[in-house]
């Protein structure tokens, strides 16, 4: 039996599928042939299947570095739904006694999920060494480049972790990587080791791309209410402000009668979990979320993703609207673009990194003052850099350069919001793909004659008494005039 046939049998046996999606089989075959792999596959393709099927086909133990507790829990839950009991997440949700018990019995598991910060513990790393993983997976590997420099520097030292684990095979997976991000991943994670790259286009042809420029908050809110009332849901609305997510959630519930809730990092874990479960099970029509509602959340029938604020960069934007219509049906991504929102993002960028003065102040402070400074996130970041060997001057240069990079990324996002050309082609070019405009259902710059009705994205009946709100038909006409 050849390898292709064997993999198809394993695919059907464990997952019930009869064929692979783009990129999956190539990644698995490369791993089986002993090659390190960087896999760049579009959202919704099923990146986790690559390492799961490799584990089954080779009867190997897999260690997965995952960025979020919610993502780990989702992956473990999905594996258990498939009948896999040998999966566990080691994170801060485990109390010390349970964590020690898991670490003492790692031989009982096949798939072990950890955060990059957990790998900074010598105790955890020593136990994982005895686990002898055949494959180290870095899920959402773009975080190495996009999160590592700002607030999770443990990502920057994963290359060292690979060596401490005895240099197992490495698989890095992401949906979004520019050539620069790709280079960062290869430099930090693979440290000059030979790798195979499997890169597929970021394009999601079933998602219509739309940008609507508004002049003020009142116009934006009116447009938003008109959209969520008529749109065939469920839907997801992204915000850059926890306060605005809460306010808008209440406004939508008040004006439309839709089942809506907010989701952000300011909520307790149990509250967020409850909202997520309600949304996944169809008990909510709309979620107003910050980026805390993120990677790994798999609801295939989300029909629209609206961005209330312009995102910080195109990587985040593509990741977030990529949660739309993962079942392959028609969906839409709408950016409500208000120029003043750029100021909010500039503020967030400037306040995410320590300034040269703050770095100098930290190094001059005594122990008592440093304890007070630790209450602010930027000073905690200084301490993390210090633990990882950066000097005072290195920190200042690093933060200054990162600030310039992030402002350039925001400028590119603004260019996208203000372009008059094809939105699909713009995104493709940014990520180094050859993406051409579609004949139908491409974007509101290419297909102005298309309508929500034509795409099947509108309810056939009114969803509330507000469906005929003044100005709504004008909004629809404007969208595709």
MOSUL-V956559 format. One line per field, one symbol per residue. phi: phi as a letter, one per 30 degrees, with the letter a starting at -180 (. if undefined). psi: psi as a letter, one per 30 degrees, with the letter a starting at -180 (. if undefined). burial: I if it has 9 or more other C-alpha atoms within 8 Angstrom, else O. A space follows every 10 residues. Layout:
phi: ???
psi: ???
burial: ???
//
This chain:
phi: .ddedddddd dddcbiccad deiddddddd dddicdbccc bdeidjdddd dddedddchc cbccdbdbed dedddddddd ddjdccbacc bddddedddd ddddbdddcc cccbcddddd dddddddddd dhddbcccdh dddedccedc bbddddcddd dedddihdeb bcbacbaddd dedddddddc hiddbccccc dddcddcdcb bbdbcadddd dddddedddc ddddbbccbc bddddddded ddddcbiddb acbaddcded dddddddddd cicbdbbcbc dddbdidcbd cdcbbccdcd ddadeddded ddddhddjdd bbcbcdcbed dddddddddd ccbddedddd dddddddddd dddddceddd dedddddcjd dedddddddd ddddeddddd ddddeddcdc cddddededd cicccceddb hcaddcbddd bddddiccdd cdcadcdcee jdddddddeb d
psi: kleeeeeeee eeeffglfll lkfeeeeeee eeggkkkjjj klkfeieffe feeeeeefhl kkkkjkfkee eeeeeeeeee ffgjfhkkkj affkleeeee eeefhfffle jkklleeeff keeeeeefef fikfkkkjkh fffeefeefe giffefgfee eeefggilkk jkklfjjlee eeeeeeeeef hfkklkkjkl kfkjfgjkkk kjkleleeee eeeeeeefef kjallkkklg keeeeeeeee eeeeffgljk lljlffllee eeeeeeeeee ggfkekkjla ffjbkfjjjf gkfkjkjelk lelfeeeeee fffkhfgflk lkkkjjjkef feeeeeeeef gfkkleeeee eeffkleeee eefffkeeee eeeeeefggk leeeeeeeee eeeeeeeeee eeeeeefglf akeeeeeeee ggljklklek hdlffeiffl leeefggkkf lkflfgfgkk feeeeeeeeh .
burial: OOOOOIIIOI IIOOOOOOOI OOIIIOIIII IIOOIIIIII IIIIOIIOOI IOIIIIIOOI IIIIIIIOIO IIIIIIOOII OOOOOOIIII IOOIOOOOIO OIIOOIOOII IIIIIIOIII OOOIIOIIIO IOIIIIIIII IIIIIIIIII OIIIIIIIIO IIOIIOOIII IIIIIIIIOO IIOIIIIIII OOOOIIOIII IIOOOIIIII IIOIOOOOII OOIOIIOIII IIIIIIIIII OIOIIIOIII OIIOOIOIII IIIIOOOOOO OIOOIOOIIO OOOIIIIIII IOIOOOIOOI IIIIIIIIII IIIIOIIIII IIIIIIOOOI IIIIIIIIOO IIOOIIOOIO OIIIIOOIII OIOOIOOOOI OOIIOOOIII IIOIIIOOOI OIOOIIOOII OIIOOIIOII OIIIOIIOOO OIIIIIIIIO IOIOIOIOOO IIIIIIIIOI IOOOIOIIIO OIIIOOIOOO OIOOIOOOII O
//
